[in-house]
Amino acid sequence: KQEVTQIPAALSVPEGENLVLNCSFTDSAIYNLQWFRQDPGKGLTSLLLIQSSQREQTSGRLNASLDKSSGRSTLYIAASQPGDSATYLCAVPIYSGAGSYQLTFGKGTKLSVIP
Amino acid sequence: DAGVTQSPTHLIKTRGQHVTLRCSPISGHKSVSWYQQVLGQGPQFIFQYYEKEERGRGNFPDRFSARQFPNYSSELNVNALLLGDSALYLCASSLGQEAFFGQGTRLTVV
């Protein structure tokens, strides 16, 4: 059974700091990994999808890396801003027979960027 | 382009009642999935539908059911509501490997 863990559960940093969020998974046989952002009480916004064949994926100030062999992914946020304050979740898909597909999520890291 | 839309945004129900939540996927997306997210936890998979057929079901009781319509929109139904069903219900649609989520429906059972 795939389990996804995100540590720390919460992180507070001063504005302008670079930071790294961690995601680990128990089954390394993954097809991809997706990072999401969630604002309080809102839905999930897809940030980055990194394929199993990729080591890195970048979007603006965000950079996601993936190391399948060690079961780890990191989300790097450069020059953090107060608007980056949110909960960040990672998820890996489980594909079963007959086209079944479901995401397994971590509990998220709640990021606070202090002005 | 419109993203995934869910209705209603908020809902308050009494224990024992029934509720129907609705989801419209991104145009062209044939797969719709439902997730339940309780406070402080990651979303938990409930159902996946593809081309109007159930393709996957999570570890939820039979009080939970869903269906997908010919236009690929979907409904999630929950019968005999319990206090523990209070949560944010999220709908996701996908065409390839990337999932896109709606803003969710906040269900409160009192």
HADDOCK unambig.tbl for C-alpha pairs under 7 A between the chains (distance, minus, plus):
assign (segid A and resid 42 and name CA) (segid B and resid 103 and name CA) 5.34 0.50 0.50
assign (segid A and resid 42 and name CA) (segid B and resid 104 and name CA) 6.49 0.50 0.50
assign (segid A and resid 43 and name CA) (segid B and resid 90 and name CA) 6.83 0.50 0.50
assign (segid A and resid 43 and name CA) (segid B and resid 101 and name CA) 6.32 0.50 0.50
assign (segid A and resid 43 and name CA) (segid B and resid 102 and name CA) 5.60 0.50 0.50
assign (segid A and resid 43 and name CA) (segid B and resid 103 and name CA) 3.85 0.50 0.50
assign (segid A and resid 43 and name CA) (segid B and resid 104 and name CA) 5.28 0.50 0.50
assign (segid A and resid 44 and name CA) (segid B and resid 101 and name CA) 5.53 0.50 0.50
assign (segid A and resid 44 and name CA) (segid B and resid 103 and name CA) 7.00 0.50 0.50
assign (segid A and resid 45 and name CA) (segid B and resid 101 and name CA) 6.71 0.50 0.50
assign (segid A and resid 46 and name CA) (segid B and resid 100 and name CA) 6.44 0.50 0.50
assign (segid A and resid 49 and name CA) (segid B and resid 98 and name CA) 6.69 0.50 0.50
assign (segid A and resid 98 and name CA) (segid B and resid 55 and name CA) 6.53 0.50 0.50
assign (segid A and resid 99 and name CA) (segid B and resid 55 and name CA) 6.41 0.50 0.50
assign (segid A and resid 100 and name CA) (segid B and resid 55 and name CA) 4.82 0.50 0.50
assign (segid A and resid 100 and name CA) (segid B and resid 56 and name CA) 5.26 0.50 0.50
assign (segid A and resid 101 and name CA) (segid B and resid 56 and name CA) 6.97 0.50 0.50
assign (segid A and resid 102 and name CA) (segid B and resid 45 and name CA) 6.47 0.50 0.50
assign (segid A and resid 103 and name CA) (segid B and resid 45 and name CA) 6.91 0.50 0.50
assign (segid A and resid 105 and name CA) (segid B and resid 42 and name CA) 5.44 0.50 0.50
assign (segid A and resid 105 and name CA) (segid B and resid 43 and name CA) 6.31 0.50 0.50
assign (segid A and resid 106 and name CA) (segid B and resid 42 and name CA) 5.56 0.50 0.50
assign (segid A and resid 107 and name CA) (segid B and resid 40 and name CA) 6.88 0.50 0.50
assign (segid A and resid 107 and name CA) (segid B and resid 41 and name CA) 4.82 0.50 0.50
assign (segid A and resid 107 and name CA) (segid B and resid 42 and name CA) 4.27 0.50 0.50
assign (segid A and resid 108 and name CA) (segid B and resid 42 and name CA) 6.56 0.50 0.50
